Amino acid sequence: MSIVKAVEPPHPHPLDMNMDDMYELMKTQLHQSGVPEVLHSAIFRKVNQEIFDAGDFFEVTMMVDDDEEPIKKQTFATKDINHNDSESVWLVDHAWTFLPNTAIESLKKIPQLLGRLMSMFLLHTEEKESGTERLIKAVHKKLFRYAQTYSVTDPTKPMGDNTVHYWYVVDEFGVSIGHSDEPNCRMVPFFVPTKGYTLSILFLTEDIKKGQELTRDFVDTGLIKKHPKWRDILLTVWDENKDIDFSIYEENAITDEYFILGRIPDHIPSIEVQDKCKPFTYNKDKPIKLYDNDQQLFSNLKDIKVEFVDNIYDANVVWLRHHFSEFKDLAEKNPTALVNQFPFESSLTVKDLFAANVEIVFNETEFDSDTMTKSPLWLPVTFNLNTELPQFYKYFKEREKKNLDNTFIIKPWNMARTLNMTISNDISFIIRQIETGPKIACKYIQNPVLFKRPDSGKNVKFDLRFIVYVTSLSPVTCYMYNKFWPRFAVNEYSLDNFEDAFAHFTVHNYTDKSLVLNMYCDDFIEDFEKTYPNQKWKNVEGQIYDVIKQVITTSSILPSPKGVSPNVQSRGMYGIDVMLGWKDLSQNEVQVYFLECNFIPDCKRACDFYSDFADTTFKTMFLNEIDPEKVTKI
């Protein structure tokens, strides 16, 4: 469920509110969660008075084995209960609310919480006596069998940065409710805006008799409604030995609808109309008419005179940070203008769409069953978890049988800057992450080339941000800005702690700028070649440029809407992130990996580092003035 964070002044205490006012706060959540309206009055009263009375209706029992070790808890009704009774609803407290990237750290800091979860998760004696570190791992291993999730959205923040996905564990009573494919109850999270906390609401879906077990469906999510055949795979979180019949799963067919679903369609001019479009003629004595709704970049122009205009139909150059779709309209009304977007370029900039292009284009390449990889090696093996979960699960298990590393990075489809990204080698954890929104799973680059930070001496991960200018897709014509930006992790690289964002991620200027190491690329190259004398940067750079050209080409091979479409008025500037890894354990040969392509990257640092960046960008993209000292054609 999605909960909108209150941004108004605090509401009055609920006891001073009438029923209608309270309903306004509650009804959206309750209706979205499918809570019957007959229960709303009781929920209102129990929330106001904080009545937790489930113990008057249910009892929890414990099953143990011959060694008195706990096997499972069960919950039974102590009386007959009618599910249509307006009082048949109960509040369930939350024992712990956490973020997946900080769960282990929280367990280390709060020993009382660790002890409580040990009991709730039914850890055995040998696990309890194994020492704190191993105990934390044992609790964390079971955590996502019990945890559930909700999201909080702050409408005052930009889209993409405004939603936080919280995970929570309900109290001892809540975790004792078992699973059934034919459940008799549901339990849903409910944010209480007047109190500022979240609890869960338990209600029956059918009548139950005294002594009957209370059960819910552990995979009662939107995903199972869309993919009912996935039930057995989703349930492996709670039953690791469950047999999976892969024959019932069809190969994921990537259709045109996949690329346009939920997106604003782009309208492309016909070839005949495009043939009539001729770029404006540049006269150095006259200012170029520029429509720019951002001005972060082109307010830094020095050599080029521009006149900012308020209408795209009066402009020579149209520069937009938001999605533009009316290419046909622009061609007909302003045929001499150039615009900084290509039709359907989301197939390059959106992670799942680009991965789908790669899957189609390279479909016939041979699969290496020993390493479980296939071409192109520059893209780590990637699965769309919302359409390819069965294929991912099978792939994961086959790697497991071969004792291959099974670490994956889980990424939201359309967010950059490592937002909501997680890293794990636990299949149960990965499966549960799908509940927080669309995700892709990419094989983690576990053997990266490292760099010794001069400020700390730590060997850290790094990635490289390159700027590429695309002036045509028919044929593909690209220019690389000759400078790039290395970005460094903070902590020593290690696979021991996947929660350590400062070891695994390199972008920290949006969180703690004091940790950011700014280094000119020339200094980076010098240090790189000193550290790795057998690696000549020119050779590495050549491989990087080749990969970037392949990325752009791959995204534009298929006709739209699958691929990025050529358009005579279109130009593009993209920030492409790559990482260097070792091809094998000998660490003799570097492999370049493509991470992602960003539309209209943040150019503040580029302008701060290189005062001519804005002019170089404008000249390369829109004036066809190519300076080989500044850019390189690839």
C-alpha positions in Angstrom: 0.0 0.0 0.0 1.1 3.6 -0.5 0.7 6.1 2.3 0.9 9.9 1.7 2.9 11.6 4.4 1.0 14.4 6.0 2.6 17.8 5.3 -0.1 20.0 6.9 0.2 21.2 10.6 -0.5 18.5 13.2 -4.1 17.3 13.3 -6.1 17.8 16.5 -6.2 14.9 18.9 -8.6 12.2 17.4 -10.8 12.4 20.5 -11.7 16.0 19.6 -12.6 14.9 16.0 -15.9 13.8 14.7 -16.4 10.6 12.8 -16.5 12.3 9.4 -13.1 14.0 10.0 -11.5 10.8 11.0 -13.0 8.9 8.1 -11.4 11.5 5.7 -8.0 10.6 7.2 -8.7 6.8 7.1 -10.9 5.9 4.2 -8.3 6.1 1.4 -6.0 3.7 3.1 -8.8 1.4 4.3 -10.4 1.2 0.8 -7.1 0.6 -0.9 -6.3 -2.2 1.5 -9.7 -3.8 1.0 -10.9 -3.4 4.6 -14.7 -3.9 4.7 -16.5 -0.7 5.5 -18.5 -2.4 8.3 -15.3 -2.5 10.3 -14.4 1.2 10.0 -16.2 2.4 13.1 -14.5 -0.3 15.3 -11.1 0.6 13.8 -11.8 4.3 14.6 -12.6 3.5 18.2 -9.8 1.0 18.8 -7.2 3.3 17.2 -8.3 6.3 19.3 -8.3 4.3 22.5 -5.3 2.1 21.6 -7.3 -1.1 22.2 -5.2 -4.2 21.5 -7.7 -6.9 22.4 -6.8 -9.8 20.1 -5.9 -11.8 23.3 -9.6 -11.9 24.1 -10.3 -13.9 21.0 -7.2 -15.9 20.1 -4.4 -17.9 21.8 -0.9 -18.7 20.6 0.6 -22.1 21.0 4.1 -23.4 20.4 5.1 -26.7 18.8 8.4 -28.2 19.9 10.5 -31.2 18.8 11.8 -34.0 20.9 14.7 -31.8 22.1 12.3 -29.1 23.2 13.4 -26.9 20.3 10.7 -24.7 18.8 9.3 -25.8 15.5 6.5 -23.3 14.9 3.9 -21.1 16.5 0.2 -21.3 15.7 -2.8 -19.1 16.6 -6.2 -20.5 17.4 -9.6 -18.9 18.0 -10.9 -19.2 21.6 -14.5 -18.7 20.5 -16.7 -18.7 17.4 -16.3 -15.4 15.4 -18.5 -14.1 12.7 -16.4 -12.3 10.1 -19.3 -9.9 9.2 -19.6 -8.7 12.8 -18.7 -5.0 12.9 -16.4 -5.7 15.9 -14.4 -8.5 14.2 -11.3 -6.5 13.7 -8.1 -6.2 15.8 -5.0 -4.0 16.0 -1.6 -5.5 15.8 1.4 -3.6 17.0 4.7 -3.4 15.1 7.8 -4.6 16.9 10.3 -3.1 14.6 10.4 -0.8 11.5 13.5 -0.7 9.4 15.1 0.0 6.1 16.7 -3.0 4.3 20.0 -1.3 3.9 20.4 -0.7 7.7 18.8 -3.7 9.3 22.1 -5.4 10.4 23.4 -2.1 11.7 20.2 -1.6 13.8 20.5 -5.1 15.2 24.1 -4.4 16.3 23.1 -1.2 18.1 19.9 -2.5 19.9 20.7 -5.7 21.8 17.2 -5.8 23.3 15.7 -5.9 19.8 18.0 -8.7 18.8 16.9 -10.7 21.8 13.2 -10.2 21.1 13.6 -11.2 17.4 15.6 -14.3 18.4 12.5 -15.5 20.3 10.0 -14.4 17.7 11.9 -16.1 14.9 12.3 -19.4 16.9 16.0 -19.6 16.7 17.5 -22.9 18.1 19.8 -23.2 21.1 23.0 -23.6 19.0 22.1 -20.5 17.0 21.5 -18.5 20.2 24.9 -19.6 21.6 26.9 -18.9 18.5 28.1 -15.4 19.3 26.7 -11.9 18.5 27.9 -11.7 14.9 26.6 -15.1 13.9 23.4 -14.5 15.9 22.8 -11.3 13.9 23.3 -13.2 10.7 20.9 -15.9 11.8 18.2 -13.4 12.6 18.8 -11.5 9.4 18.6 -14.7 7.4 15.0 -15.3 8.7 14.0 -11.6 8.7 12.3 -11.5 5.4 10.2 -14.5 6.3 8.5 -12.3 8.8 8.9 -8.8 7.5 6.3 -6.9 5.6 6.4 -3.5 3.8 4.7 -0.3 3.2 5.7 3.0 1.5 5.5 6.6 2.6 5.4 9.3 0.0 6.2 12.9 0.6 4.4 15.0 -2.1 6.7 18.0 -1.3 9.7 16.2 -2.8 10.6 15.6 -6.4 9.1 12.5 -8.1 11.6 9.6 -7.7 13.1 11.0 -4.5 9.9 11.2 -2.5 9.1 7.7 -1.6 10.6 5.6 1.2 9.9 1.9 1.4 9.8 0.8 5.0 9.9 -2.8 6.2 8.4 -3.9 9.6 7.9 -6.9 11.8 4.6 -7.2 13.7 4.5 -8.2 17.3 4.6 -11.7 18.8 0.9 -12.3 18.2 1.1 -11.1 14.5 4.1 -13.3 13.6 2.4 -16.4 15.1 -0.3 -16.3 12.4 0.6 -19.0 9.9 0.2 -19.3 6.1 -2.5 -21.0 4.1 -3.4 -21.0 0.4 -7.0 -20.8 1.7 -6.7 -18.2 4.5 -9.4 -17.0 6.8 -7.9 -13.6 7.6 -5.9 -10.7 6.2 -3.5 -8.3 8.0 -2.7 -4.9 6.4 -0.6 -2.0 7.5 -2.3 1.2 8.5 -0.7 4.6 9.0 -2.4 6.6 11.8 -1.8 10.2 10.7 -3.1 11.7 13.9 -0.5 9.8 15.9 2.3 9.5 13.5 2.9 5.8 13.6 1.9 2.6 11.8 0.2 -0.5 13.0 -1.6 -3.4 11.3 -5.2 -4.2 11.1 -6.3 -7.8 11.3 -9.7 -8.9 10.0 -11.4 -12.1 9.0 -12.4 -13.1 5.5 -14.7 -15.9 6.7 -16.3 -17.2 9.9 -14.1 -19.2 12.2 -15.0 -21.7 14.9 -13.5 -22.1 18.3 -10.2 -24.0 18.1 -9.8 -23.3 14.4 -6.4 -22.0 13.3 -6.0 -18.4 12.2 -4.2 -18.2 8.9 -3.4 -15.6 6.2 -1.9 -15.8 2.7 1.8 -14.8 3.0 1.9 -13.8 -0.8 -1.3 -11.8 -0.8 0.3 -9.0 -2.9 -0.4 -7.3 -6.2 2.2 -9.4 -7.8 0.4 -12.7 -7.3 -2.8 -11.2 -8.8 -0.9 -10.3 -11.9 1.1 -13.6 -12.0 -0.9 -16.3 -10.3 1.5 -19.0 -11.6 4.3 -17.5 -9.6 2.8 -18.6 -6.3 5.1 -21.6 -5.7 8.2 -19.5 -6.4 7.1 -16.7 -4.1 6.4 -19.2 -1.4 10.0 -20.5 -1.5 10.8 -17.7 0.9 9.1 -19.8 3.6 9.7 -23.2 2.1 13.2 -23.4 0.5 12.8 -27.0 -0.5 9.6 -26.5 -2.4 9.6 -28.2 -5.8 9.2 -25.8 -8.7 7.7 -27.0 -12.0 9.4 -24.7 -14.5 7.5 -26.2 -17.4 4.5 -24.1 -16.5 6.4 -20.9 -17.0 6.5 -19.5 -20.5 9.4 -17.5 -21.8 8.8 -13.8 -21.3 7.7 -12.3 -24.6 8.9 -8.7 -25.0 6.2 -7.0 -27.0 5.7 -3.4 -28.2 3.2 -2.9 -25.3 6.0 -3.5 -22.8 7.8 -0.4 -24.0 4.8 2.0 -24.0 2.8 0.8 -21.0 2.4 3.6 -18.6 4.5 6.0 -20.7 3.6 9.0 -22.7 3.9 8.0 -26.4 6.3 9.9 -28.7 4.9 11.2 -32.0 7.4 10.9 -34.7 7.2 12.9 -38.0 7.1 11.0 -41.2 10.2 10.6 -43.4 8.7 13.0 -45.9 8.2 15.7 -43.1 11.7 15.0 -41.8 13.2 15.5 -45.2 11.9 19.1 -45.2 13.5 19.9 -41.8 16.8 21.7 -42.2 18.8 22.9 -39.2 19.0 26.7 -38.6 21.9 28.6 -40.1 24.3 29.9 -37.4 25.4 33.5 -37.7 28.0 34.4 -35.1 26.9 38.0 -35.2 23.3 37.1 -34.1 22.2 35.4 -30.9 20.8 31.9 -31.1 17.3 31.7 -29.9 17.3 29.2 -27.1 14.3 27.7 -25.2 15.8 26.3 -22.0 13.5 25.5 -19.1 16.4 24.8 -16.8 19.5 26.9 -17.6 21.8 24.9 -15.3 24.1 24.3 -18.2 23.7 27.0 -20.7 23.8 29.9 -18.3 27.6 29.1 -18.4 28.0 29.8 -22.1 30.9 32.2 -22.8 31.6 32.1 -26.6 28.1 31.7 -27.9 25.5 34.4 -27.8 22.0 33.2 -27.0 18.6 34.9 -26.6 16.3 33.0 -24.3 12.8 32.7 -25.7 9.6 31.5 -24.1 8.1 29.4 -26.9 9.6 26.3 -28.5 8.2 27.4 -31.9 10.3 30.6 -31.8 13.5 28.8 -30.8 16.5 27.6 -32.8 17.4 25.2 -30.0 15.0 23.5 -27.6 16.6 22.3 -24.4 14.2 20.4 -22.0 14.8 18.5 -18.8 11.3 17.0 -18.9 10.1 14.4 -21.3 9.3 15.7 -24.8 6.9 13.8 -27.1 5.7 16.2 -29.8 8.4 15.7 -32.4 5.9 15.6 -35.2 4.4 18.9 -34.1 7.8 20.5 -33.8 8.8 19.4 -37.3 5.7 20.8 -38.8 5.7 24.1 -36.9 9.4 24.8 -36.5 11.3 22.7 -39.0 14.7 24.4 -38.5 14.9 23.9 -34.7 17.0 21.2 -33.0 15.8 19.5 -29.7 17.9 17.7 -27.1 15.9 14.5 -27.1 15.3 11.5 -29.4 12.0 9.8 -29.7 11.7 6.7 -27.4 15.1 7.4 -25.8 13.7 5.8 -22.6 14.9 2.6 -24.3 18.4 3.8 -23.6 17.9 5.6 -20.3 15.5 3.3 -18.4 17.2 0.2 -17.0 14.6 -2.4 -17.8 13.9 -1.1 -21.3 17.5 -1.1 -22.2 18.0 -4.6 -20.8 15.1 -5.7 -23.0 16.7 -4.3 -26.1 19.9 -6.1 -25.3 18.0 -9.4 -24.7 16.3 -9.1 -28.1 19.4 -7.9 -30.1 21.7 -10.5 -28.6 19.2 -13.3 -28.4 21.2 -15.6 -30.7 24.5 -15.3 -28.9 25.9 -18.4 -27.3 25.4 -19.0 -23.5 28.5 -20.2 -21.6 27.2 -22.8 -19.2 30.4 -22.9 -17.2 30.5 -19.2 -16.3 26.7 -18.7 -16.9 27.3 -15.6 -19.0 26.7 -14.6 -22.6 27.5 -11.7 -24.9 27.6 -8.8 -24.5 29.9 -9.2 -21.5 29.8 -5.4 -20.9 26.2 -5.8 -19.5 26.1 -7.9 -16.3 23.4 -10.6 -16.5 20.1 -8.8 -15.9 16.5 -9.9 -15.2 13.3 -7.9 -14.9 12.0 -9.3 -11.7 8.4 -8.1 -12.4 8.3 -10.2 -15.7 11.1 -12.7 -15.4 11.1 -13.9 -11.8 10.8 -17.7 -12.8 13.8 -17.3 -15.2 15.8 -15.4 -12.5 15.0 -18.0 -9.8 16.1 -20.9 -12.1 19.3 -19.0 -13.1 20.1 -18.3 -9.4 19.6 -21.9 -8.4 21.7 -23.2 -11.3 24.6 -20.8 -10.2 24.1 -22.1 -6.7 24.6 -25.7 -7.9 27.9 -24.7 -9.7 29.1 -22.8 -6.5 29.3 -19.6 -8.5 29.1 -16.2 -6.8 25.4 -15.3 -6.5 25.6 -11.7 -5.4 23.1 -9.4 -7.2 22.3 -5.8 -7.1 18.6 -5.0 -7.1 17.7 -1.7 -8.8 14.5 0.2 -9.3 13.7 0.6 -13.0 13.9 4.4 -13.2 15.9 5.8 -10.4 19.6 6.9 -10.4 22.0 7.8 -7.6 21.7 4.3 -6.0 18.2 5.3 -4.7 16.5 2.2 -3.2 19.2 -0.1 -4.5 20.1 -3.2 -2.4 22.7 -5.9 -2.7 22.2 -9.5 -1.7 23.1 -13.1 -2.3 19.9 -14.3 -0.5 17.2 -15.4 -2.9 14.5 -14.9 -0.3 15.6 -11.3 0.3 15.7 -10.6 -3.5 12.2 -12.1 -4.1 10.7 -9.9 -1.3 12.2 -6.7 -2.7 9.7 -6.9 -5.7 7.0 -5.9 -3.3 8.4 -2.4 -3.0 8.0 -1.6 -6.7 9.4 -2.6 -10.1 13.0 -3.9 -9.9 15.7 -5.4 -12.0 18.3 -7.8 -10.7 21.8 -7.4 -12.1 24.7 -9.7 -11.4 27.0 -7.8 -9.0 30.5 -7.1 -10.3 32.2 -8.9 -7.4 35.8 -8.5 -8.8 36.1 -4.8 -9.5 39.3 -2.9 -10.3 40.1 -1.0 -7.1 41.7 2.4 -6.5 43.7 3.6 -3.5 42.2 6.8 -2.2 45.0 9.3 -1.7 43.2 10.8 1.3 42.6 7.6 3.2 44.8 5.0 1.6 41.8 2.6 1.4 41.3 0.4 -1.7 37.9 1.4 -2.9 35.5 0.8 -5.7 35.1 3.5 -8.3 33.1 4.1 -11.4 33.6 6.6 -14.2 31.1 9.2 -15.6 31.5 9.9 -19.3 29.5 12.5 -21.4 28.5 11.3 -24.8 26.9 13.6 -27.5 24.7 11.8 -30.0 24.1 13.9 -33.2 22.5 11.1 -35.3 21.1 7.6 -35.1 21.0 7.0 -38.8 23.9 6.4 -39.0 24.9 6.4 -35.3 27.2 9.4 -34.8 28.6 9.9 -31.3 31.2 12.2 -29.7 32.8 11.6 -26.4 33.7 14.6 -24.2 37.5 14.0 -23.6 37.3 14.6 -19.9 35.5 12.2 -17.5 34.7 12.1 -13.8 35.9 9.4 -11.5 33.7 8.7 -8.5 34.9 6.8 -5.5 33.5 4.7 -2.7 34.5 5.7 0.8 35.2 2.5 2.7 37.5 -0.4 1.8 35.9 -2.8 -0.7 34.6 -6.0 0.9 31.7 -8.4 0.3 31.3 -9.0 4.1 28.6 -6.4 4.6 26.2 -5.7 1.8 24.6 -2.9 3.8 27.8 -0.7 3.8 26.7 1.8 1.2 30.1 3.6 1.6 31.9 0.5 0.4 29.5 -0.5 -2.5 28.3 2.7 -3.9 30.2 5.7 -5.3 27.7 8.5 -5.5 27.7 10.4 -2.1 27.4 14.0 -3.1 23.6 13.9 -2.5 24.1 12.6 1.1 27.4 13.6 2.7 29.5 15.8 0.5 32.4 15.8 2.9 33.1 12.2 1.9 33.3 13.0 -1.8 36.8 12.8 -3.4 37.0 15.1 -6.3 39.8 14.3 -8.7 40.6 15.5 -12.2 40.7 12.7 -14.7 44.3 13.4 -15.7 45.4 12.8 -12.0 43.3 9.7 -11.9 44.9 8.3 -15.1 48.4 9.0 -13.6 47.6 7.2 -10.4 45.8 4.4 -12.2 48.8 3.6 -14.4 51.1 3.7 -11.3 48.9 1.2 -9.5 48.5 -1.0 -12.5 51.6 -0.6 -14.6 50.5 -3.4 -17.0 47.3 -1.5 -17.9 47.8 1.4 -20.3 45.0 3.9 -20.0 44.7 4.4 -23.7 43.9 0.7 -24.1 41.3 0.9 -21.3 39.8 4.1 -22.8 39.5 2.5 -26.2 37.5 -0.4 -24.7 35.3 2.1 -22.8 34.6 4.1 -26.0 33.8 0.9 -27.9 31.4 -0.2 -25.2 29.6 3.1 -25.2 29.3 3.1 -28.9 27.8 -0.5 -28.7 25.4 0.7 -26.0 24.1 3.6 -28.2 23.9 1.3 -31.2 22.1 -1.5 -29.4 19.4 0.8 -28.1 18.7 2.1 -31.6 18.7 -1.1 -33.7 15.1 -2.1 -33.1 12.3 0.0 -34.6 10.3 2.2 -32.2 8.8 1.8 -29.7 11.3 -0.9 -28.8 14.3 1.1 -29.9 15.3 4.7 -29.8 14.1 6.3 -33.1 16.2 8.4 -35.5 14.9 11.9 -36.0 16.6 14.6 -38.0 15.9 17.4 -35.5 17.1 15.3 -32.5 20.3 15.5 -30.6 21.2 13.9 -27.3 23.6 14.4 -24.4 23.9 11.5 -21.9 25.9 10.7 -18.8 27.1 7.2 -19.1 28.5 5.4 -16.1 30.9 2.5 -16.5 32.9 0.3 -14.1 36.1 -1.6 -14.6 36.3 -5.2 -13.5 38.8 -8.0 -13.9 37.9 -10.7 -16.4 39.2 -13.4 -14.1 41.0 -14.0 -10.9 44.4 -13.5 -12.6 43.7 -9.8 -12.7 45.6 -9.4 -16.0 42.8 -8.2 -18.2 40.2 -5.5 -17.7 36.6 -5.8 -18.6 34.5 -2.7 -19.0 30.9 -2.9 -17.6 28.1 -0.5 -18.6 26.1 0.5 -15.5 23.5 3.0 -16.8 22.8 5.9 -19.1 21.4 9.2 -17.6 19.2 11.6 -19.5 20.4 15.3 -18.9 23.0 14.5 -16.3 23.8 17.0 -13.5 26.4 19.3 -15.2 27.3 21.5 -12.2 30.5 19.6 -11.5 31.4 19.5 -15.2 31.1 23.3 -15.4 33.0 23.8 -12.2 35.9 21.6 -13.4 36.0 22.8 -17.0 34.9 26.3 -17.8 34.4 25.5 -21.5 32.1 22.5 -21.0 28.9 24.4 -21.8 30.3 25.9 -25.0 31.8 22.5 -26.1 28.4 20.9 -25.5 26.5 23.5 -27.5 28.9 23.6 -30.4 29.1 19.8 -30.7 25.4 19.1 -30.4 23.9 22.0 -32.3 26.5 23.8 -34.4 28.4 20.8 -35.8 31.6 22.5 -34.6 33.8 19.6 -33.6 37.0 20.4 -31.7 39.2 17.2 -31.5 40.9 18.8 -28.5 37.7 18.7 -26.7 35.7 15.7 -28.1 36.5 12.4 -29.8 34.3 10.8 -32.4 33.6 7.1 -31.7 
